[in-house]
Amino acid sequence: MSIRHSLLALLQDRPRYGYQLRAEFEDRTGSSWPLNIGQVYTTLDRLERDGLVRKEGGDGEGHVIYSITEDGLAEAGGWFASPVARTNPPRNELAIKLALGLTIPGVDVGAIIQTQRSVSIKALQDYTKSRRDMSARQRPADTARLLVLDSLVFQTEAEVRWLDLCEARLMQLANPPR
């Protein structure tokens, strides 16, 4: 996830200070990816250094207000216009854990799979319930959150199917064909 581009996108609406940017990001994404406020301010400093945002001064309450520059608008526009690259897949901690577990003696990979399946199914139920509840009272502003929830549902469904495949491969490993 690009915090840099997310902040630029939010600043297109209007100038904001860091806590407002964090709250707006979490609101628009359904709080699916909590944003560390330190990371927000570090990113704003870099964006300012790169000429993509500028400080507009304070709000009288000690908050520094940031606005997007013309170069920042161009950067955000380029981000929206570009596809998400699939050349470097995101690091998947579960896949790494299972791959290493298979190669280290004494690790019960079957237990790892079962534990993860339980957690993933619970998450899937929670996402599905949230999606159902939000759809029942959907307002135009909820569409962004629904898109994020849909993504989480599909990713979690895929993870559960993948865990089923992992379990089947373990069984094949334990019972090789004759």
C-alpha positions as CSV (number, residue, x, y, z in Angstrom):
1,M,0.0,0.0,0.0
2,S,1.3,3.4,-0.9
3,I,0.8,5.8,2.0
4,R,2.5,8.4,-0.1
5,H,-0.1,8.3,-2.8
6,S,-3.0,7.8,-0.4
7,L,-2.1,11.0,1.3
8,L,-1.7,12.9,-1.9
9,A,-5.1,11.6,-3.1
10,L,-6.8,12.8,0.2
11,L,-5.1,16.2,-0.1
12,Q,-6.8,16.7,-3.5
13,D,-10.1,17.3,-1.7
14,R,-8.8,20.0,0.6
15,P,-5.8,20.9,2.8
16,R,-5.6,18.9,6.1
17,Y,-3.3,18.2,9.0
18,G,-1.9,14.8,9.7
19,Y,-4.5,13.5,12.2
20,Q,-7.2,14.6,9.8
21,L,-5.5,12.7,7.0
22,R,-5.2,9.5,9.1
23,A,-8.9,9.7,10.2
24,E,-10.0,10.3,6.6
25,F,-7.9,7.4,5.3
26,E,-9.3,5.0,7.9
27,D,-12.9,6.2,7.4
28,R,-12.7,5.8,3.6
29,T,-11.1,2.4,3.8
30,G,-13.4,1.1,6.6
31,S,-10.5,1.1,9.1
32,S,-9.1,-2.0,7.4
33,W,-5.6,-0.8,7.4
34,P,-4.8,1.3,10.5
35,L,-2.4,4.1,9.8
36,N,0.3,5.0,12.3
37,I,0.3,8.7,12.8
38,G,4.1,8.8,12.9
39,Q,4.2,7.3,9.4
40,V,1.7,9.9,8.3
41,Y,3.9,12.8,9.5
42,T,7.1,11.1,8.2
43,T,5.5,10.7,4.8
44,L,4.2,14.3,4.8
45,D,7.8,15.5,5.5
46,R,9.1,13.5,2.5
47,L,6.3,14.8,0.3
48,E,7.2,18.3,1.3
49,R,10.9,17.6,0.6
50,D,9.9,16.3,-2.8
51,G,7.8,19.4,-3.6
52,L,4.5,17.5,-3.7
53,V,2.9,19.2,-0.7
54,R,3.5,22.4,1.1
55,K,2.8,23.7,4.6
56,E,0.0,26.2,4.7
57,G,0.7,27.3,8.2
58,G,-1.2,26.4,11.4
59,D,-4.9,26.1,12.2
60,G,-4.5,28.1,15.5
61,E,-4.7,24.9,17.5
62,G,-1.1,23.8,16.9
63,H,-1.8,21.7,13.8
64,V,0.3,22.2,10.7
65,I,-2.0,22.3,7.6
66,Y,-0.7,20.7,4.4
67,S,-1.9,21.3,0.8
68,I,-1.0,19.5,-2.4
69,T,1.1,21.3,-5.1
70,E,0.7,21.1,-8.9
71,D,3.5,18.4,-8.9
72,G,1.6,16.5,-6.2
73,L,-1.6,16.6,-8.3
74,A,0.3,15.2,-11.2
75,E,1.8,12.5,-9.0
76,A,-1.6,11.5,-7.6
77,G,-3.1,11.5,-11.1
78,G,-0.4,9.2,-12.4
79,W,-1.0,6.9,-9.5
80,F,-4.7,6.6,-10.2
81,A,-4.0,6.1,-13.9
82,S,-1.4,3.4,-13.4
83,P,-2.2,-0.3,-12.7
84,V,-0.9,-1.9,-9.6
85,A,2.2,-3.8,-10.6
86,R,2.2,-7.6,-10.0
87,T,5.9,-8.0,-10.7
88,N,6.8,-7.9,-6.9
89,P,4.0,-9.8,-5.1
90,P,3.5,-8.7,-1.5
91,R,5.3,-10.7,1.1
92,N,2.9,-13.3,2.5
93,E,3.8,-14.2,6.1
94,L,1.6,-17.3,6.1
95,A,3.2,-18.7,2.9
96,I,6.6,-18.0,4.3
97,K,5.7,-19.7,7.6
98,L,4.4,-22.8,5.9
99,A,7.3,-23.0,3.5
100,L,9.8,-22.8,6.3
101,G,7.8,-25.1,8.6
102,L,7.9,-27.8,5.9
103,T,11.7,-27.7,5.9
104,I,12.4,-27.6,9.6
105,P,12.1,-30.8,11.6
106,G,9.6,-30.9,14.4
107,V,7.2,-28.3,13.1
108,D,3.6,-29.4,12.9
109,V,2.6,-27.8,9.6
110,G,-0.9,-29.4,9.8
111,A,-1.5,-27.7,13.1
112,I,-0.4,-24.4,11.6
113,I,-2.9,-24.9,8.8
114,Q,-5.7,-25.8,11.1
115,T,-5.1,-22.8,13.4
116,Q,-4.9,-20.4,10.5
117,R,-8.0,-21.9,8.9
118,S,-10.0,-21.2,12.1
119,V,-8.8,-17.6,12.3
120,S,-9.4,-17.0,8.6
121,I,-12.9,-18.4,8.7
122,K,-13.7,-16.2,11.7
123,A,-12.4,-13.2,9.8
124,L,-14.4,-14.2,6.7
125,Q,-17.5,-14.4,8.9
126,D,-16.8,-11.0,10.4
127,Y,-16.1,-9.3,7.0
128,T,-19.2,-10.9,5.5
129,K,-21.4,-9.7,8.4
130,S,-19.9,-6.2,8.1
131,R,-20.6,-6.2,4.4
132,R,-24.2,-7.4,4.9
133,D,-24.8,-4.8,7.6
134,M,-23.4,-2.0,5.6
135,S,-25.3,-3.0,2.4
136,A,-28.6,-3.0,4.3
137,R,-28.1,0.7,5.1
138,Q,-25.9,1.7,2.2
139,R,-25.4,5.4,1.7
140,P,-23.2,6.7,-1.2
141,A,-20.3,7.3,1.2
142,D,-20.4,3.6,2.1
143,T,-19.5,2.4,-1.4
144,A,-15.8,2.9,-0.8
145,R,-15.9,0.9,2.4
146,L,-17.9,-1.8,0.7
147,L,-15.3,-2.1,-2.0
148,V,-12.6,-2.6,0.6
149,L,-14.8,-5.2,2.4
150,D,-15.4,-7.0,-0.8
151,S,-11.7,-7.2,-1.4
152,L,-11.1,-8.6,2.1
153,V,-13.8,-11.2,1.7
154,F,-12.4,-12.4,-1.7
155,Q,-8.8,-12.5,-0.3
156,T,-9.9,-14.4,2.8
157,E,-11.9,-16.8,0.7
158,A,-8.9,-17.4,-1.5
159,E,-6.7,-18.0,1.6
160,V,-9.1,-20.6,3.0
161,R,-9.1,-22.4,-0.4
162,W,-5.3,-22.2,-0.5
163,L,-5.1,-23.7,3.0
164,D,-7.3,-26.6,1.8
165,L,-4.8,-27.1,-1.0
166,C,-1.9,-27.0,1.4
167,E,-3.5,-29.6,3.6
168,A,-4.1,-31.8,0.5
169,R,-0.5,-31.5,-0.5
170,L,0.6,-32.5,3.1
171,M,-1.6,-35.6,2.8
172,Q,0.1,-36.4,-0.5
173,L,3.5,-36.0,1.1
174,A,2.5,-38.3,4.0
175,N,1.0,-40.9,1.7
176,P,3.1,-41.0,-1.6
177,P,1.7,-43.1,-4.4
178,R,3.2,-46.5,-4.8
